[in-house]
Amino acid sequence: WNQGAMNISWAPQPSSDYYEVQLAVNATAEPFVVHSTAGASVVVDSLLPSKKYYVSLRTHAASTPSLGPGTWGQPAGRVVCESGADVVPQKRKFARADTKLLEVMRESEYTYDVDYLMNHNSGTILADAAFASLASGTPDNKSMFNITFYNATFTLYCVEMLKVNVPDTFSTGGNSSYSDYMSCNDNHNATDPQCMCDNWIDRVISKTNPDKACHNPDGSKCGFESGLSNCTCTCSQESLDNSNKYIGMMPVYMDPEDEYCYGQWFSHPKPTECDDDEEVGAARADGSVCTWKRHREARIVKGWQVLQNGFTTSEWVTISPAMAKQNTDAFLKSIAQAPMQPWGCEDPVSVLV
């Protein structure tokens, strides 16, 4: 314990290139926060004074293609560490003049562990809460992502992204601060997820006309009636190039007949995620630029926690703004219950949480 923060270090592993430090409230509880790094130490400055934390380490296999399922070892046995009485307020995260902060939440897919953001989708808490509301009717049954809602892992991230102006987007509702949204992790290989041109269902949810770009092999329109397994959507090369450089975005409308927007979903291209030692906007030797970066700390809540805190389930029938707001509050309450200083992902003029 040093200067109001917990300093955690370990011996580097030759077979590992990335590490995840997990904190829990006891020896058997699930972690409520992770710190991730390519180094061999982290400084956790968001703890409460004079509390015991159970710390474990998860190691990532070098040369594997993602941070998703199948690329990590099991967490090491937990070590009890106690915070000091001299806790200082956590250093807040601020953007530069040419960057901005983005708070996003992601439900892990095909795993109950944190699966991070590279080549994955995320959303605002409201948008993800609305979608989860429709997909949680039977919390103990497995979903399309081979997980139950009851044990699902939801992770809250703070992302710094480069301010950009992307012209002529089709998915963003006219917001040129983002590229076109890509549909990710739909390639039947969660260990090596890929992002592809925005698919039919995502276009429907964003109120983007899918008939212009999405067709069956015989040229007919895609739809639920004809099935979506053979539906292919095409994007221009310019759109794909921009989406592989910058965070993509789409607005979320859960009812095609309703004008209420439930927030946004995002896509996070793997090629331009910044490494630990890169600043957002850094130019690389190959001429590319890193355009977004996760902050090391991420908060975790489980499905069973939000259910205990008032989350209302639904059976793919309908969603209302009131239900989405109630379920968003359940997520926020669950996040706030962690024995940590209040979560913050803020810029100089606004507080997002």
C-alpha positions in Angstrom: 0.0 0.0 0.0 1.6 3.3 -1.1 0.3 6.8 -1.3 -3.4 5.9 -1.0 -3.3 3.1 -3.6 -2.8 -0.7 -3.7 0.3 -1.7 -5.7 0.0 -5.2 -7.2 2.9 -6.9 -9.0 3.8 -10.4 -10.2 6.6 -12.2 -12.0 6.1 -12.0 -15.8 5.1 -15.3 -17.5 7.1 -16.3 -20.6 4.0 -17.8 -22.2 1.8 -14.8 -21.5 1.5 -11.3 -23.1 -1.4 -9.8 -21.1 -2.7 -10.0 -17.5 -6.0 -9.4 -15.7 -6.0 -8.6 -12.0 -9.4 -9.4 -10.4 -10.7 -8.2 -7.1 -13.5 -9.9 -5.1 -15.1 -9.5 -1.6 -14.2 -13.0 -0.4 -12.4 -16.2 -1.4 -15.3 -17.6 -3.5 -17.2 -14.5 -4.7 -17.1 -13.4 -8.4 -14.9 -10.4 -9.2 -16.5 -7.0 -9.3 -13.6 -5.2 -10.9 -10.6 -6.0 -13.2 -7.4 -4.2 -14.1 -5.8 -5.3 -17.3 -2.3 -4.6 -18.5 0.5 -5.9 -20.7 3.0 -5.1 -17.9 3.7 -6.9 -14.6 2.0 -4.6 -12.2 -1.0 -2.4 -11.6 -1.9 0.5 -9.3 -5.5 0.3 -8.0 -6.4 3.8 -6.7 -10.2 3.3 -6.5 -10.5 1.3 -3.2 -12.2 2.1 0.0 -10.2 2.6 3.2 -9.3 -0.3 5.6 -11.0 -3.1 3.6 -9.9 -6.6 2.7 -9.9 -7.4 -1.0 -9.3 -10.9 -2.5 -6.9 -10.5 -5.4 -6.3 -13.0 -8.2 -4.4 -13.0 -11.5 -5.6 -14.3 -14.9 -3.0 -14.7 -17.6 -3.5 -14.4 -21.4 -1.9 -16.9 -23.8 0.6 -15.1 -26.0 -0.1 -15.0 -29.8 -3.8 -15.8 -29.4 -6.0 -13.7 -31.7 -8.2 -11.9 -29.1 -8.9 -11.4 -25.4 -12.0 -13.6 -25.7 -12.9 -17.1 -24.7 -10.2 -19.8 -25.1 -7.3 -17.3 -24.8 -6.9 -17.2 -21.0 -5.8 -19.4 -18.2 -7.7 -20.0 -15.0 -7.3 -17.3 -12.3 -4.6 -18.0 -9.8 -5.5 -18.6 -6.1 -6.6 -15.5 -4.3 -4.4 -13.4 -2.0 -5.9 -11.3 0.7 -4.8 -7.7 0.5 -6.0 -4.9 2.8 -6.3 -1.3 1.9 -4.8 1.4 4.1 -6.6 4.1 6.0 -5.0 6.8 3.9 -7.1 6.4 0.7 -7.1 9.4 -1.6 -9.8 10.2 -4.2 -9.3 8.3 -7.4 -7.7 10.2 -10.2 -10.4 11.1 -12.6 -10.1 10.3 -16.3 -10.0 13.3 -18.6 -9.8 13.5 -22.4 -7.5 15.7 -24.3 -8.6 18.4 -26.7 -8.5 16.0 -29.6 -10.1 13.0 -27.8 -13.2 12.3 -25.9 -14.3 9.7 -23.3 -17.0 7.2 -24.0 -18.7 5.0 -21.4 -19.8 1.7 -22.7 -21.1 -1.6 -21.3 -20.7 -5.0 -22.9 -22.3 -8.4 -22.1 -19.7 -11.1 -22.6 -20.7 -13.6 -25.3 -19.9 -17.4 -25.2 -18.2 -17.0 -21.9 -18.9 -15.9 -18.3 -15.5 -14.1 -18.1 -14.8 -10.6 -19.2 -14.2 -10.8 -23.0 -13.1 -7.1 -23.6 -13.9 -4.8 -26.6 -11.6 -5.6 -29.5 -13.7 -6.7 -32.5 -16.7 -6.7 -30.2 -19.8 -4.6 -29.9 -20.9 -2.6 -26.8 -23.5 0.0 -26.0 -24.6 2.7 -23.7 -26.1 1.3 -20.4 -29.6 2.3 -21.5 -29.3 0.6 -24.9 -27.8 -2.6 -23.5 -30.3 -2.7 -20.6 -33.1 -2.4 -23.2 -31.7 -5.3 -25.3 -31.1 -7.4 -22.2 -34.7 -6.7 -21.2 -36.0 -8.4 -24.3 -33.5 -11.4 -24.0 -34.0 -12.2 -20.3 -37.4 -13.8 -20.1 -36.1 -17.1 -18.9 -32.9 -16.2 -17.0 -31.8 -19.8 -16.4 -32.0 -20.8 -20.1 -29.1 -20.3 -22.4 -29.4 -17.5 -25.0 -28.1 -17.3 -28.6 -24.7 -16.5 -27.0 -24.6 -19.8 -25.1 -24.9 -18.1 -21.7 -27.7 -17.7 -19.2 -28.8 -14.2 -18.2 -28.6 -15.2 -14.6 -24.9 -15.8 -14.8 -24.1 -13.3 -17.6 -21.2 -10.9 -17.2 -21.7 -7.2 -17.9 -18.6 -5.1 -17.9 -18.5 -1.3 -17.8 -15.6 0.4 -19.6 -14.3 3.9 -20.0 -12.9 4.4 -23.5 -10.8 7.3 -24.8 -11.4 7.8 -28.5 -9.9 10.1 -31.2 -12.2 12.9 -32.3 -12.9 12.4 -36.0 -15.1 13.6 -38.8 -16.3 10.7 -40.9 -18.4 11.8 -43.9 -21.2 10.0 -45.6 -22.1 7.4 -43.0 -25.3 5.3 -43.3 -25.7 3.8 -39.8 -24.9 6.8 -37.5 -28.1 8.9 -37.9 -25.9 11.7 -39.3 -23.4 11.7 -36.5 -20.0 12.1 -38.2 -18.1 11.6 -34.9 -18.3 7.8 -35.6 -17.8 5.5 -38.5 -20.5 3.1 -39.6 -21.4 0.4 -37.1 -20.1 -3.1 -37.8 -21.8 -6.4 -36.6 -19.1 -8.3 -34.6 -18.6 -11.8 -33.2 -21.0 -13.4 -35.7 -18.4 -15.5 -37.5 -18.9 -18.7 -35.3 -15.5 -18.4 -33.7 -15.5 -16.4 -30.4 -11.8 -17.0 -29.9 -11.1 -15.0 -33.1 -14.1 -12.6 -33.5 -14.4 -10.6 -36.7 -16.4 -7.5 -37.5 -18.4 -7.3 -40.7 -20.7 -5.1 -42.6 -23.7 -4.1 -40.5 -26.2 -7.1 -40.7 -29.9 -7.1 -41.5 -31.2 -7.2 -37.9 -28.9 -4.4 -36.7 -30.0 -2.2 -39.6 -33.6 -2.8 -38.6 -32.9 -1.9 -35.0 -31.1 1.3 -36.1 -33.9 2.2 -38.6 -31.5 2.0 -41.5 -33.3 0.6 -44.5 -31.9 -2.9 -45.0 -33.4 -3.5 -48.4 -30.8 -1.3 -50.2 -27.9 -3.5 -49.1 -29.2 -6.8 -47.8 -30.4 -9.6 -50.1 -30.8 -13.4 -50.2 -28.7 -15.4 -52.8 -31.6 -15.2 -55.3 -31.7 -11.4 -55.0 -34.9 -11.4 -52.9 -35.3 -9.2 -49.8 -34.2 -10.5 -46.5 -36.6 -10.9 -43.6 -37.8 -13.0 -40.7 -40.2 -14.8 -43.1 -37.5 -16.0 -45.5 -35.0 -16.6 -42.8 -31.7 -14.7 -42.2 -29.1 -17.5 -42.4 -28.4 -16.8 -46.1 -28.9 -13.0 -46.0 -25.8 -11.0 -47.0 -25.4 -7.2 -46.6 -22.8 -5.2 -48.5 -21.0 -2.0 -47.5 -18.8 0.2 -49.7 -15.1 -0.2 -49.4 -14.8 3.3 -48.0 -17.3 2.5 -45.3 -15.5 -0.7 -44.3 -12.1 1.1 -44.3 -13.4 3.8 -42.0 -15.1 1.2 -39.7 -11.9 -0.6 -39.4 -10.2 2.6 -38.2 -12.7 4.3 -35.9 -15.3 3.3 -33.4 -18.6 2.7 -35.2 -22.0 3.6 -33.9 -25.7 3.0 -34.5 -28.8 4.4 -32.7 -31.0 1.7 -31.0 -34.7 1.6 -31.6 -36.3 -1.5 -30.1 -39.6 -1.0 -31.9 -39.5 -0.2 -35.6 -42.8 1.7 -35.2 -41.6 3.7 -32.2 -39.5 6.9 -32.5 -38.0 6.5 -29.0 -34.2 6.0 -29.2 -32.7 3.8 -26.4 -29.2 5.0 -26.9 -26.4 3.7 -29.1 -24.5 0.5 -29.9 -20.8 0.7 -30.8 -18.2 -1.4 -32.7 -14.6 -1.5 -31.7 -12.1 -2.4 -34.5 -9.2 -4.5 -33.3 -6.5 -3.0 -35.8 -6.6 0.4 -34.2 -6.9 -0.3 -30.5 -4.1 1.4 -28.7 -1.6 -0.6 -26.7 -0.7 0.2 -23.1 2.2 2.3 -24.1 0.4 4.2 -26.9 -1.4 7.5 -26.6 -4.7 7.8 -28.5 -3.8 9.2 -31.9 -0.3 7.8 -32.0 1.1 7.1 -35.4 2.7 3.7 -35.9 5.6 2.6 -38.0 3.3 1.0 -40.6 1.5 4.3 -41.1 -1.6 3.4 -39.2 -2.9 5.3 -36.2 -4.4 4.0 -33.0 -7.7 5.6 -32.5 -9.2 4.2 -29.2 -8.1 2.9 -25.9 -9.7 1.1 -22.9 -8.8 2.5 -19.5 -7.3 -0.3 -17.4 -10.0 -0.5 -14.8 -13.4 -2.0 -15.7 -16.4 -2.7 -13.3 -18.3 -6.0 -13.5 -21.9 -6.9 -12.5 -23.6 -10.3 -13.0 -27.1 -11.0 -14.2 -28.2 -12.3 -10.8 -27.2 -9.0 -9.2 -29.3 -6.8 -11.5 -32.2 -9.2 -11.0 -31.9 -8.7 -7.2 -31.9 -5.0 -7.8 -35.2 -4.7 -9.6 -34.4 -5.8 -13.2 -37.6 -6.7 -15.0 -37.4 -9.6 -17.5 -39.4 -9.9 -20.8 -40.0 -12.6 -23.4 -39.1 -10.9 -26.7 -42.5 -9.2 -26.8 -42.1 -5.5 -26.2 -40.0 -3.0 -24.4 -41.1 0.4 -23.0 -38.9 3.4 -22.1 -40.1 3.0 -18.5 -39.0 -0.7 -18.4 -35.6 0.2 -19.9 -35.1 3.1 -17.4 -36.0 0.7 -14.5 -33.5 -1.9 -15.8 -30.9 0.8 -16.3 -31.3 1.8 -12.7 -30.9 -1.8 -11.7 -27.5 -1.9 -13.5 -26.4 1.4 -11.9 -27.4 0.3 -8.4 -25.5 -3.0 -8.9 -22.4 -1.1 -10.1 -22.6 1.2 -7.1 -22.7 -1.6 -4.6 -19.1 -2.7 -5.3 -16.8 -1.8 -2.4 -15.0 0.8 -4.5 -15.0 4.5 -4.9 -17.7 5.8 -7.3 -17.2 4.9 -10.9 -16.3 7.8 -13.2 -15.8 8.2 -16.9 -16.0 11.9 -17.4 -14.8 14.8 -19.4 -14.2 18.3 -18.1 -17.8 19.4 -18.8 -20.0 16.4 -18.2 -20.3 13.4 -15.9 -21.6 10.3 -17.6 -22.4 8.3 -14.5 
